[in-house]
Amino acid sequence: MLGAAGGVGSLAVQIARSRGARVIGTVSPRDHGYLRTLGAEPVTYGHGAAGHVRELAPDGVDAVLDTVGGALLAATAHAAAPGARVASLADIGAPGVTPVFCRMDRADLTALAGLAETGELHVRIGATYPLERAADAQRALAAGGTPGKIVITVG
Ligand SMILES: NC(=O)c1ccc[n+]([C@@H]2O[C@H](COP(=O)([O-])OP(=O)(O)OC[C@H]3O[C@@H](n4cnc5c(N)ncnc54)[C@H](OP(=O)(O)O)[C@@H]3O)[C@@H](O)[C@H]2O)c1
């Protein structure tokens, strides 16, 4: 999982874990502990990341889900087993990559609600703002760097 601690990645990690998959995720050093709480194995992204994934999975990984794109996605060829499925929702035009477009129907939402109820799915909240400070929330979102979702509260 590339971008495993992000908004999409962290949910995808938890769904994969709930289905019994072993998950290795690329994250920044600050998110190693967080990823472990999700039951996944962290690898720091950047130079050499694909090699570190190979150390954890010597035969290569069976599937890659990318939420980052660019050089990190290109490097996954070194970490993937022959015939591995590679999908991306960030670099949807990359050659040899299955593009992913997130959409959910009623059955998907019901399944996710079920995982939330059993405690298998948590949404990471990075910051909370009252409605009067919605502009600050928007600025924080645009600036990036908040680990998790930004929530606006009313009342
Ligand atoms: N196709 C679709 O339907 C669809 C749907 C939703 C989102 N998206 C796209 O999917 C992407 C991810 O969305 P998101 O909401 O999950 O974003 P996000 O919450 O900002 O998460 C992005 C993650 O990528 C990590 N990251 C940043 N630079 C990286 C790098 N060079 N190498 C490895 N990891 C890196 C970040 O880690 P750090 O913060 O630690 O750097 C962060 O954890 C965005 O491009 C978004 O537009 C597509």
The ligand as an SDF file (V2000), in Angstrom:
LIG
                    3D

 48 52  0  0  0  0  0  0  0  0999 V2000
   -9.3650    8.1150   -8.0910 N   0  0  0  0  0  0  0  0  0  0  0  0
  -10.1950    8.4330   -7.1000 C   0  0  0  0  0  0  0  0  0  0  0  0
  -11.3910    8.1240   -7.1370 O   0  0  0  0  0  0  0  0  0  0  0  0
   -9.6550    9.1460   -5.8880 C   0  0  0  0  0  0  0  0  0  0  0  0
  -10.4340    9.2710   -4.7240 C   0  0  0  0  0  0  0  0  0  0  0  0
   -9.8890    9.8950   -3.6060 C   0  0  0  0  0  0  0  0  0  0  0  0
   -8.5810   10.4120   -3.6550 C   0  0  0  0  0  0  0  0  0  0  0  0
   -7.8700   10.3060   -4.8220 N   0  0  0  0  0  0  0  0  0  0  0  0
   -6.4740   10.7860   -4.8930 C   0  0  0  0  0  0  0  0  0  0  0  0
   -5.7210    9.9040   -4.0890 O   0  0  0  0  0  0  0  0  0  0  0  0
   -4.6060   10.5980   -3.5270 C   0  0  0  0  0  0  0  0  0  0  0  0
   -4.5580   10.3670   -2.0180 C   0  0  0  0  0  0  0  0  0  0  0  0
   -5.7090   10.9580   -1.3930 O   0  0  0  0  0  0  0  0  0  0  0  0
   -5.7750   11.0240    0.1950 P   0  0  0  0  0  0  0  0  0  0  0  0
   -7.0440   11.7020    0.5290 O   0  0  0  0  0  0  0  0  0  0  0  0
   -5.5140    9.6870    0.7750 O   0  0  0  0  0  0  0  0  0  0  0  0
   -4.5470   12.0140    0.5110 O   0  0  0  0  0  0  0  0  0  0  0  0
   -3.7790   12.2450    1.9030 P   0  0  0  0  0  0  0  0  0  0  0  0
   -4.6980   11.9970    3.0450 O   0  0  0  0  0  0  0  0  0  0  0  0
   -3.1270   13.5730    1.7770 O   0  0  0  0  0  0  0  0  0  0  0  0
   -2.6800   11.0980    1.9370 O   0  0  0  0  0  0  0  0  0  0  0  0
   -1.5910   11.0780    1.0650 C   0  0  0  0  0  0  0  0  0  0  0  0
   -0.5170   10.2280    1.7170 C   0  0  0  0  0  0  0  0  0  0  0  0
    0.5780   10.1220    0.7950 O   0  0  0  0  0  0  0  0  0  0  0  0
    1.7810   10.2510    1.5310 C   0  0  0  0  0  0  0  0  0  0  0  0
    2.8340   10.7890    0.6690 N   0  0  0  0  0  0  0  0  0  0  0  0
    3.0260   12.0630    0.2720 C   0  0  0  0  0  0  0  0  0  0  0  0
    4.0970   12.1620   -0.5370 N   0  0  0  0  0  0  0  0  0  0  0  0
    4.5770   10.9020   -0.6600 C   0  0  0  0  0  0  0  0  0  0  0  0
    5.6720   10.3560   -1.3670 C   0  0  0  0  0  0  0  0  0  0  0  0
    6.4790   11.0970   -2.1370 N   0  0  0  0  0  0  0  0  0  0  0  0
    5.8690    9.0430   -1.2770 N   0  0  0  0  0  0  0  0  0  0  0  0
    5.0530    8.2630   -0.5050 C   0  0  0  0  0  0  0  0  0  0  0  0
    4.0050    8.7260    0.1930 N   0  0  0  0  0  0  0  0  0  0  0  0
    3.7800   10.0450    0.1120 C   0  0  0  0  0  0  0  0  0  0  0  0
    1.4690   11.1860    2.6680 C   0  0  0  0  0  0  0  0  0  0  0  0
    2.3350   10.9130    3.7470 O   0  0  0  0  0  0  0  0  0  0  0  0
    2.9930   12.0980    4.5990 P   0  0  0  0  0  0  0  0  0  0  0  0
    1.8900   13.0690    4.9390 O   0  0  0  0  0  0  0  0  0  0  0  0
    3.5770   11.4220    5.7740 O   0  0  0  0  0  0  0  0  0  0  0  0
    4.0230   12.7080    3.7010 O   0  0  0  0  0  0  0  0  0  0  0  0
    0.0220   10.8170    3.0180 C   0  0  0  0  0  0  0  0  0  0  0  0
   -0.0340    9.8340    4.0290 O   0  0  0  0  0  0  0  0  0  0  0  0
   -4.7690   12.0720   -3.9460 C   0  0  0  0  0  0  0  0  0  0  0  0
   -3.9700   12.2770   -5.0970 O   0  0  0  0  0  0  0  0  0  0  0  0
   -6.2390   12.1690   -4.3040 C   0  0  0  0  0  0  0  0  0  0  0  0
   -6.4710   13.1900   -5.2490 O   0  0  0  0  0  0  0  0  0  0  0  0
   -8.3800    9.6720   -5.9150 C   0  0  0  0  0  0  0  0  0  0  0  0
  1  2  1  0
  2  3  2  0
  2  4  1  0
  4  5  1  0
  4 48  2  0
  5  6  2  0
  6  7  1  0
  7  8  2  0
  8  9  1  0
  8 48  1  0
  9 10  1  0
  9 46  1  0
 10 11  1  0
 11 12  1  0
 11 44  1  0
 12 13  1  0
 13 14  1  0
 14 15  2  0
 14 16  1  0
 14 17  1  0
 17 18  1  0
 18 19  2  0
 18 20  1  0
 18 21  1  0
 21 22  1  0
 22 23  1  0
 23 24  1  0
 23 42  1  0
 24 25  1  0
 25 26  1  0
 25 36  1  0
 26 27  1  0
 26 35  1  0
 27 28  2  0
 28 29  1  0
 29 30  1  0
 29 35  2  0
 30 31  1  0
 30 32  2  0
 32 33  1  0
 33 34  2  0
 34 35  1  0
 36 37  1  0
 36 42  1  0
 37 38  1  0
 38 39  2  0
 38 40  1  0
 38 41  1  0
 42 43  1  0
 44 45  1  0
 44 46  1  0
 46 47  1  0
M  CHG  2   8   1  16  -1
M  END
$$$$
